[in-house]
């Protein structure tokens, strides 16, 4: 793409535009690598604590620098364009961002599957969830100001703010005073496979990591049990179902 160019100053308009987009990508990857290394060196709990502070400061700084260049104002540290959007358009953007997250996840999975096979893709996928679920739970807990022991009610609220909640259909049914059942009634991944005549993707190994780690990060006292998840048989009304509970002695 940059043949016979020896300096970034020599790039033409089109090449520079491509280069700028790549700089965004490099920043995202470098941010993630910093977090990963702090996890390795200091543990996940400390890394999550540092990530929240770093992301806030860095994000505000980067937006402040970009605002005059791209011609937008900042309101409460957020591009004013988002506040000026019509409600329907902003909701579309919210869903589109969630779909982009899922698409990116799928591209990573398929890239590994095509290059190294299904087993390697599943292994990497499951390990990725072991990092993403605690991260997402911690960000949500902070946004909702849940504290460290919000109990099952806190978990119910948190589940409604996951990325998946924007694109899948999910429901909660009360079971006992100390437990509830969460169902994924419509899963975009499984529905896409079903439309193609394919069997459900066997996501139970990932789900056990995903839901257990998410619930445990919201409140360490919460226990997670899989009721059913592919390749398990399941009724038409849900693709996977999970029971979250707390022993009475854990309530204090």
N, C-alpha and C positions, 0 to 999 in steps of 0.2 A: 504493500500500500504506500510505503514511503521510499520507493526505489530512487536512488541517486539524490537523496536528500541527506545532508550531513548535520543539520541543525534544526531544532524545532522552529527557529525563526524563519527558516526557508520554506516551511510548509505553506501550501496554497490554502485558500479559504475552505475548500472541501476537506482537505487533509487535516487542517487545524480543528475543524468541527468534530471529526472522528477522534482526534487526539484528546480533545476536551472531554468527550463522553468516556473515553478510556481512563482519564484521570479520576472521574467520579467512581469508576469501577475499582480502581486501585485504592482509593480512599476507603471504600466500603470493606474491601478485603483486608487492608491494613488494620482497620478498626477491629474486625473480627479476630485477626491474628493476635492483636494485643490482648483481647479478652481471653482467648484460648491460652496464651502463655501465662497470664496472671492466674488462671485456673490451675494450670500445671504447677506453678511456683508457690502459690499461696492458698490454693483450695477454692472450691466453687463459691462457698458462702462469702468469702472476702472479695472474690472477683466480682460477684454480683453487686456487692456494696459499692465497689470502686467504679463499676460500669455505669451505675445510675448517675453518679456525680460527673463522671467523664463525659457521658453521652449528652447530658444537659449542657455543660459548659461548651463542649466542642460543637454541638448542634447549633446553639445560639450564636456562637462566633462565626461559624461557616455561613449561616443564613444572613448575618449582619454584613459579611463581606460580599455576598452574592447579590444582595438586594439592589444596590445602586447599579450594578453591572447588568442585571437582568430586568431592571425597571419595575420592581415591586416594593411596596412598603411592608414593614413589619408591625403587627399588632399582637401584643402579648407574646412576642417572640415567634409568631407564626406568620407566613406570607399572607398579606391582606386579601389576596385573590381567593383564598379558601373561605374567608368570612363573607366575601362579596358574591360568591357562587349562590345560585338558587338552591333551595333545599333539596330538590330532586337530583340536581346535578352533583351536589356534594355527596348524597347517598350513593349515587352511581360510582363516584370516585372511591368511596369507602369499599364497596363491593369489588370494584376493579382491582384495587390494591390487594385485597385478599385473594382474588383469583390469580393475580400475578405471583403472589407468594406460593400458591399451590402449583402453578405452572413451573416455576423455578425448581420446586421440590421434585416435580416429575421429570424435568429435563436432567437433573443430577442423577436420579435413579436410573433412567434409561441409558444415560451415557455410560454408567458403570456396568449396567446389565449387558449392553451390546459389546462392551470392551472386555469384560471379565466374567460375565455370567450372572445369573440370578442370585446365587448364594452370596457372592461378594456384594451385590447391590443391597440385598436384605441386611447383611451384616453391617454395612456402612449406614444404612437407613436407621436401624435400631440404635446404633451408637450415637447417631446424630440426635435422635430424640432424647437420649439421656442428657444431652446438653441443652437442647432447645426448650424442653418442657419446664425445667427449673427456671430458665431465663424468662420465658413467657409468664410463668406464674409469678415470679418476683416483680416483673414490670406491672402486671395487673394488680397485684396486692398493693403496690405503691400507689398506683393511680386511684384505687378505690379506698385507700387508707384503711386497709383491713386489720393491720396489726399482725402480731405473731400467732395469735390463737383465735381466729375468727370462727372456728368450728365449721360444722356442715353448712350453716347458712352462708358463711363467707365463701365456701367452695361453690355453692350454687350460684352466687353472684359472679364469681370469677370465671366459671365455665361459660357464662353468657358473654364474656369479653374476649374469648380466645379468637384467633384468626379464623378458625373453622366455623365459629358461630355466625360469621358473615356470609358463608356460602353453603353450609349444610343445614339441614333441618334437624333440630335436636329437641328433646323434651326431658322433663324431670317428673318422677312420680314418687310421692312420699311412701315409705314402707313401714318404718317403725319410728319411735321417738328419736332413736339414735342411728337411723340409716335412711338412705334414699337411693333410688335407681335412676341412672342417667342412660338415655337411649339416643343413639344416632339413627334417626328415622330415615334420613335421606343423605347419602354420602355421594358427593360428586364423582369421586374416583370409582366407586363400585357401580354407580349408575352408568358411567361412561363405558365400563367393561361390559355390563349387562346389555347395553344397546348394541354392542358389537358381537353379542352372542358368546362372550367369554365368561368363564367362571369367576366368582369373587376372588379378588386378590387376597392371599392369606396374610392378613396384617396383624394377627394376634400377637406375635412376638414383639412387634413395634408398639402395639397398643398397651401391652403390659408395662412397657417402659414409660410410654407417653402419659398414661393416666395415673399410674402409681407415683411417678416423679412429680407430676403436676400437683396432685392432691397433697402429697407429703410436703411440698414446698409451701403451699398455702397454709397448711397446719400439720405439723409433724405427727399429731395424734391420730390423723385420719388413716384408715385402712382401706385398701382397694381390692375388689374381687371382680374377676371377669365372669359375667353371666354367660356371655357368648360373643364370639368374634371370629370371622372367617380365618381358617377353614372350617370352623364349627358351623353346624346347621343353625339356621335362624329363621324366625317367622318373617313374613313379608313386611310387617310394620316397622322393623328395625334391622340395621346391618350389624350393629354391635350394641351391647348393653353392659353397664358396669354398676356395681354396688359399692357405695361409699358408706363407711360406718365408723363409729367411735364407741369403744367399750365404755361402760359407765364409769369405771375407775380412771379412765383417761380424761374425763370431763373437767377435772380440776387441774 
